[in-house]
């Protein structure tokens, strides 16, 4: 497997330009680029600058983060202004991705604004129909740019798609080669507060386009939040079990460290990237899914 860095780790203290420099130096194979940090970068740089960097360095782009869907998107009740904005973001990312060699986009299903434990409204049938409609519309467009869509279940009740089984039902109904999954260890844990990762065995491994590794503080259910994420090996998420299941099913893709911890943003970008790399490398090495020059360890 390959080791990747998600820019959310240093969101409040770094820039894309700085992350490129530090991730290359640390030894990361891939970087997941945030939309907001990409836009800030393009204020003073061109897409050709980014393409040139990746062409001349070991570090490569993997996925854009993230396209956040809303229930009415591309439906009969969609708000024109909102639709125009989100489609503009989507098409812009597809275009930039093609130019710099970034071939994946994280897609987050609709979620309810507000407390994490407020249930998402509507029936499961309605949620399914919305997600299927959107992915069927976006999939062919993304395909024209060589882009794959990574659909991400998020375990909070306010999410419309909370677990792998539900995500699988949607992705299999859409049935497009470039529409698959991203599995985030903490987002899976959030569904029921358990390290039940064997369910990943039920999906087509070729549709697992990306993986997010992380852990989180051991706190009561109502205190669980994305801000509670921490680096692998430091919390309640069983990364050995998570990586063990992926290894068992033959996944050989990227493993990207993704945290959203504000206290980390008070540190230096150098500290964040170094800690992200070292903690992720150690847990991958311990589970025999990483080797010095990158790639998959068969034993």
C-alpha positions as CSV (number, residue, x, y, z in Angstrom):
1,X,0.0,0.0,0.0
2,X,1.0,3.6,-0.4
3,X,1.2,6.3,2.2
4,X,-0.7,9.5,1.6
5,X,-1.3,12.8,3.3
6,X,-4.7,14.6,3.6
7,X,-4.4,18.3,3.9
8,X,-7.0,18.5,6.6
9,X,-4.3,17.5,9.0
10,X,-2.7,20.9,8.8
11,X,-5.7,22.9,7.6
12,X,-5.3,25.8,10.0
13,X,-1.5,26.2,9.8
14,X,-0.3,25.4,6.3
15,X,-0.8,25.9,2.6
16,X,-0.8,23.7,-0.4
17,X,2.6,25.0,-1.4
18,X,4.0,24.2,2.0
19,X,2.4,20.8,2.1
20,X,3.9,19.8,-1.2
21,X,7.4,20.7,0.1
22,X,7.0,19.0,3.4
23,X,5.2,15.8,2.1
24,X,7.9,15.3,-0.5
25,X,10.6,15.7,2.2
26,X,8.9,13.4,4.6
27,X,8.5,10.6,2.1
28,X,4.8,10.5,1.3
29,X,3.8,8.9,-1.9
30,X,0.5,10.8,-2.4
31,X,-1.3,13.9,-1.3
32,X,-5.0,14.6,-1.1
33,X,-5.7,18.2,-2.0
34,X,-8.4,20.2,-0.3
35,X,-10.6,22.4,-2.6
36,X,-10.1,25.5,-0.4
37,X,-6.3,25.1,-0.2
38,X,-6.2,24.5,-4.0
39,X,-8.1,27.7,-4.6
40,X,-5.8,29.7,-2.3
41,X,-2.8,28.2,-4.1
42,X,-4.2,29.3,-7.5
43,X,-4.3,32.9,-6.4
44,X,-0.6,33.1,-6.9
45,X,0.2,30.0,-9.0
46,X,-1.1,28.3,-12.2
47,X,-2.3,24.8,-12.7
48,X,0.9,24.3,-14.8
49,X,3.0,25.0,-11.7
50,X,1.3,22.2,-9.9
51,X,1.6,19.8,-12.8
52,X,5.2,20.7,-13.1
53,X,5.8,19.9,-9.4
54,X,4.2,16.5,-9.6
55,X,6.1,15.7,-12.9
56,X,9.4,16.4,-11.2
57,X,8.9,14.9,-7.7
58,X,8.1,11.5,-6.1
59,X,5.0,12.9,-4.5
60,X,1.8,12.5,-6.6
61,X,-1.8,13.8,-6.3
62,X,-4.4,11.2,-5.5
63,X,-7.8,12.8,-4.6
64,X,-9.6,16.1,-4.2
65,X,-11.4,16.7,-1.0
66,X,-14.3,17.0,-1.1
67,X,-17.6,17.4,-3.0
68,X,-20.4,17.7,-0.4
69,X,-23.7,16.8,-1.9
70,X,-27.1,18.0,-0.7
71,X,-30.5,16.2,-1.1
72,X,-32.0,18.4,-3.9
73,X,-28.9,18.6,-6.0
74,X,-29.7,17.9,-9.7
75,X,-33.3,17.2,-8.8
76,X,-36.6,18.9,-9.7
77,X,-36.5,21.0,-6.5
78,X,-32.9,22.1,-6.8
79,X,-32.0,25.7,-6.2
80,X,-30.4,27.1,-9.3
81,X,-27.8,29.2,-7.6
82,X,-26.7,26.4,-5.3
83,X,-26.6,23.9,-8.2
84,X,-24.5,26.3,-10.3
85,X,-22.0,26.7,-7.5
86,X,-21.6,23.0,-6.8
87,X,-21.5,22.0,-10.5
88,X,-18.9,24.7,-11.0
89,X,-16.8,23.3,-8.2
90,X,-17.1,19.8,-9.6
91,X,-16.3,20.7,-13.2
92,X,-13.4,22.9,-12.1
93,X,-11.9,20.0,-10.1
94,X,-12.4,17.6,-13.0
95,X,-10.5,20.0,-15.3
96,X,-7.7,20.7,-12.9
97,X,-7.4,17.0,-12.0
98,X,-7.0,16.1,-15.7
99,X,-4.2,18.7,-16.0
100,X,-2.2,17.7,-13.0
101,X,-2.8,13.9,-13.0
102,X,-5.3,13.8,-10.1
103,X,-7.8,11.1,-10.9
104,X,-10.0,10.8,-7.8
105,X,-12.6,12.9,-6.0
106,X,-14.0,12.3,-2.6
107,X,-17.9,12.6,-2.6
108,X,-19.7,13.0,0.7
109,X,-23.4,12.1,0.8
110,X,-25.9,14.7,2.1
111,X,-25.8,15.4,5.8
112,X,-27.9,17.5,8.1
113,X,-26.5,20.8,9.3
114,X,-26.3,21.0,13.1
115,X,-25.5,18.6,15.9
116,X,-23.9,15.3,14.9
117,X,-26.6,13.2,16.6
118,X,-29.6,14.8,15.0
119,X,-31.1,12.2,12.7
120,X,-31.1,12.8,9.0
121,X,-34.7,13.5,7.8
122,X,-36.6,11.4,5.3
123,X,-36.8,7.7,4.5
124,X,-34.0,5.5,3.4
125,X,-35.7,5.1,0.1
126,X,-35.6,8.9,-0.4
127,X,-32.0,9.0,0.6
128,X,-31.1,6.2,-1.8
129,X,-33.0,7.9,-4.7
130,X,-31.2,11.2,-4.2
131,X,-27.7,9.7,-4.0
132,X,-28.3,7.4,-7.0
133,X,-29.6,10.3,-9.1
134,X,-26.6,12.5,-8.3
135,X,-24.0,9.8,-8.8
136,X,-25.6,8.7,-12.1
137,X,-25.5,12.3,-13.3
138,X,-21.9,13.1,-12.1
139,X,-20.3,9.7,-13.0
140,X,-20.4,10.0,-16.8
141,X,-19.1,13.6,-16.6
142,X,-16.3,12.7,-14.3
143,X,-15.5,9.8,-16.6
144,X,-14.9,12.2,-19.5
145,X,-12.0,13.7,-17.5
146,X,-10.6,10.3,-16.3
147,X,-12.0,11.0,-12.8
148,X,-13.2,8.4,-10.3
149,X,-15.7,9.3,-7.6
150,X,-15.0,8.0,-4.1
151,X,-18.3,7.8,-2.2
152,X,-17.8,8.1,1.6
153,X,-20.2,6.8,4.2
154,X,-20.0,8.8,7.4
155,X,-21.3,7.2,10.7
156,X,-23.0,10.2,12.4
157,X,-26.8,10.1,12.5
158,X,-26.9,13.4,10.7
159,X,-25.4,11.7,7.6
160,X,-27.7,10.3,5.0
161,X,-25.4,7.3,4.3
162,X,-24.0,6.0,7.6
163,X,-22.5,2.6,6.9
164,X,-20.8,0.5,4.3
165,X,-23.8,-1.7,3.7
166,X,-25.9,1.4,2.7
167,X,-23.1,2.8,0.6
168,X,-22.7,-0.6,-1.2
169,X,-26.4,-0.6,-2.0
170,X,-26.1,2.8,-3.7
171,X,-22.8,2.2,-5.5
172,X,-24.0,-1.2,-6.9
173,X,-27.2,0.3,-8.1
174,X,-25.4,3.1,-9.8
175,X,-23.2,0.4,-11.4
176,X,-20.5,2.6,-13.0
177,X,-16.8,1.6,-13.3
178,X,-15.7,5.0,-12.0
179,X,-18.0,5.2,-9.0
180,X,-16.7,3.4,-5.9
181,X,-15.8,4.0,-2.3
182,X,-13.5,5.7,0.1
183,X,-13.4,4.0,3.5
184,X,-12.4,6.1,6.5
185,X,-11.6,4.2,9.6
186,X,-13.1,6.7,12.0
187,X,-16.2,7.3,9.9
188,X,-16.8,3.5,10.0
189,X,-16.2,3.4,13.8
190,X,-18.7,6.3,14.3
191,X,-21.7,4.2,13.1
192,X,-21.9,2.1,16.2
193,X,-18.7,2.8,18.2
194,X,-17.2,-0.5,17.3
195,X,-14.2,-1.6,15.3
196,X,-16.2,-3.7,12.9
197,X,-14.3,-3.5,9.7
198,X,-15.0,-7.0,8.3
199,X,-17.9,-5.5,6.4
200,X,-15.3,-4.2,3.9
201,X,-15.0,-7.8,2.7
202,X,-18.5,-7.6,1.2
203,X,-17.6,-5.0,-1.4
204,X,-15.8,-5.3,-4.7
205,X,-12.2,-4.6,-3.7
206,X,-11.6,-3.0,-7.1
207,X,-14.2,-0.4,-6.2
208,X,-12.2,0.7,-3.1
209,X,-10.5,3.7,-4.6
210,X,-9.1,5.3,-1.4
211,X,-8.7,4.6,2.3
212,X,-8.4,7.1,5.2
213,X,-6.5,6.0,8.3
214,X,-6.7,7.7,11.7
215,X,-7.8,7.2,15.2
216,X,-9.8,9.2,17.8
217,X,-10.2,10.0,21.4
218,X,-12.1,7.5,23.6
219,X,-15.0,9.6,24.6
220,X,-18.8,9.1,25.2
221,X,-20.9,8.8,22.1
222,X,-22.3,12.3,22.3
223,X,-18.8,13.7,22.4
224,X,-17.6,12.0,19.3
225,X,-16.8,14.5,16.6
226,X,-14.5,14.9,13.6
227,X,-12.4,17.2,15.8
228,X,-11.7,14.2,18.1
229,X,-9.6,12.5,15.4
230,X,-6.0,11.8,16.1
231,X,-3.0,10.1,14.5
232,X,-3.0,6.3,14.1
233,X,-2.0,4.3,17.2
234,X,-3.1,7.1,19.6
235,X,-6.8,6.4,20.1
236,X,-9.7,4.0,20.2
237,X,-9.8,3.0,16.5
238,X,-8.2,-0.4,15.9
239,X,-5.9,0.4,13.0
240,X,-4.4,-3.1,13.1
241,X,-7.8,-4.6,12.5
242,X,-8.7,-2.1,9.8
243,X,-5.5,-2.6,7.8
244,X,-5.6,-6.4,8.4
245,X,-9.0,-6.6,6.7
246,X,-7.8,-4.5,3.8
247,X,-4.7,-6.7,3.4
248,X,-6.8,-9.8,3.6
249,X,-9.0,-8.7,0.7
250,X,-6.0,-7.7,-1.4
251,X,-6.3,-3.9,-1.3
252,X,-3.0,-2.4,-2.5
253,X,-3.9,1.3,-2.9
254,X,-3.3,4.4,-0.9
255,X,-3.7,4.9,2.8
256,X,-4.2,8.5,3.6
257,X,-3.8,10.0,7.1
258,X,-6.8,12.4,7.7
259,X,-7.4,14.3,10.9
260,X,-9.3,17.5,11.7
261,X,-7.8,18.3,15.0
262,X,-7.8,22.1,15.7
263,X,-5.1,21.8,18.4
264,X,-2.7,20.4,15.7
265,X,-3.4,23.5,13.6
266,X,-1.7,25.6,16.4
267,X,1.5,23.7,15.8
268,X,3.9,24.2,12.8
269,X,3.2,22.6,9.5
270,X,6.6,20.8,9.9
271,X,5.4,19.2,13.1
272,X,2.0,18.1,11.6
273,X,3.5,16.5,8.5
274,X,6.3,14.8,10.4
275,X,3.9,13.3,13.0
276,X,1.4,12.4,10.3
277,X,4.0,10.5,8.4
278,X,5.7,8.8,11.3
279,X,2.6,7.6,13.0
280,X,1.0,6.3,9.8
281,X,4.2,4.7,8.6
282,X,4.6,2.8,11.9
283,X,1.1,1.3,11.9
284,X,1.4,0.4,8.2
285,X,4.9,-1.1,8.7
286,X,3.7,-3.1,11.8
287,X,0.9,-4.6,9.7
288,X,3.3,-5.5,6.8
289,X,1.5,-3.2,4.3
290,X,4.3,-0.7,3.7
291,X,7.9,-0.8,2.6
292,X,10.7,1.8,2.3
293,X,10.3,2.6,-1.4
294,X,6.5,2.6,-1.3
295,X,4.1,0.0,-2.5
296,X,2.6,-3.2,-1.3
297,X,4.3,-5.7,1.0
298,X,3.1,-9.2,0.2
299,X,4.3,-10.7,3.5
